[in-house]
Amino acid sequence: METKSELKILGWIIIVFLAVFYMPVANPVFNTAIDAALDLSKWYAREHVILCLLPAFLIAGVISVFVSQASVIKYFGANAKKWVAYSVASVSGTILAVCSCTILPLFSSIHKRGAGLGPAIAFLYSGPAINILAIILTARILGFELGIARVIGAVVFSVIIGLIMAFIFRKEERVKAEEQMNFPDVPEKRPLWQTASFFFTLVVILVFANWGKPAADDTSSFWFYIWAYKWYITGLFGLILSMVMITILKLKAWQVLTAVAATAISAFVFENPMISMVVGIGAVSIISLLDKSDDGDNKEWILSSWGFTKQILPLLAIGVVIAGFLLGSTHDSTSIPGVIPDSWIAWLVGGNSIWSNLFASVIGAFMYFATLTEVPILQGLIASGMGKGPALALLLAGPSLSLPNMLVIRGVIGTKKTLVYIVTVVVLSTVAGLIFGMI
């Protein structure tokens, strides 16, 4: 065993050495791809980690600590009523408004708490797929027909994919169901409305902090005004969160008010919402860790959130770098090609053949799309000749999957289940694209 281990280490040393030795540093395509990887990583760190992932980790911690395992099993477990579990999971994205990476801490949390594989996968797929903001933007920019097809496809697919996963791994689910039959009915530590208030306050903060800017010509709609005042709305719910922490979590009022003051001061001094978000989350974490209440839930909440951070963030970072290197960096008005040229992608997704739909699904599955960015990217591809079938295929596969997302899912449910999930999403997206293209 020791010899085998040493040979493995030697093998990795040789691989890394050869990769560095033959690195094509003089090749302009390689250098541009490096620029794309670094650009996407920088943008992801500045725009996505602080506003999306940090609140999501806190929400995952709430599920892990404040929501009893019995409650998760009751509504999402292997023995739960399927119509309830799949109905809730399939429409969750309309509330959460998250992307393929932000959904991961929440998915990991409910899976660890005993949710059945089928409902958990339906939740994982639907979260980013039916983001209400993205649906509206799709209908406005890419056409009402494509917007409706995206809604129907995403809701139906989340249920179908969940059922397929549950059927394929039914033996494991049967064992889980038998174990959950004997699970004791542990009462909640606090009324459900209190936990729900805490949970949804954090969700609302996550949603409004990431509210996307409407189209450039939209300066008077309801969605525009929400975007224009989103930080005031986020701040209001931050104050509501402080009240929740005092009245429900029983944290000391002077500590919470000090945290509120520190966050408010940072907002006036730096005039940067991301700095204020870091200060606010840091202050909440410190006072919760220092709490000495008898049940220890407040401290456990932050420790659980930190556990999800350690598990998920490194894999996401690796995935973002690889995705940027291979497929380029496309965000806002920036477009830096990766190793795979954009012209190849535009050429391969033209028309409505099986291959163009399949390729659109595969590219969508591996490319990283932040919330709402898939729409302008598709707008450019359609202008370059992309068919409407492949456009829908990419919309159904892209927001719910990405290379960073895949790496984390593998760490949660294992390689075999992850591969089945990816293949199922790609195949169904391809079929949907073919049918839509023929209509």
DARA-V291025 format. One record per helix or strand of 2 or more residues. SS is the DSSP state (H for helix, E for strand). FROM is the first residue (numbers start at 1). TO is the last residue. If there is no record, write none. Layout:
ss=SS from=FROM to=TO
ss=SS from=FROM to=TO
This chain:
ss=H from=2 to=21
ss=H from=28 to=65
ss=H from=69 to=76
ss=H from=82 to=90
ss=H from=93 to=96
ss=H from=103 to=112
ss=H from=117 to=129
ss=H from=132 to=141
ss=H from=144 to=168
ss=H from=170 to=181
ss=H from=192 to=209
ss=H from=222 to=228
ss=H from=230 to=247
ss=H from=253 to=270
ss=H from=273 to=289
ss=H from=297 to=327
ss=E from=329 to=331
ss=E from=334 to=336
ss=H from=342 to=348
ss=H from=354 to=366
ss=H from=373 to=383
ss=H from=388 to=398
ss=H from=403 to=413
ss=H from=415 to=438
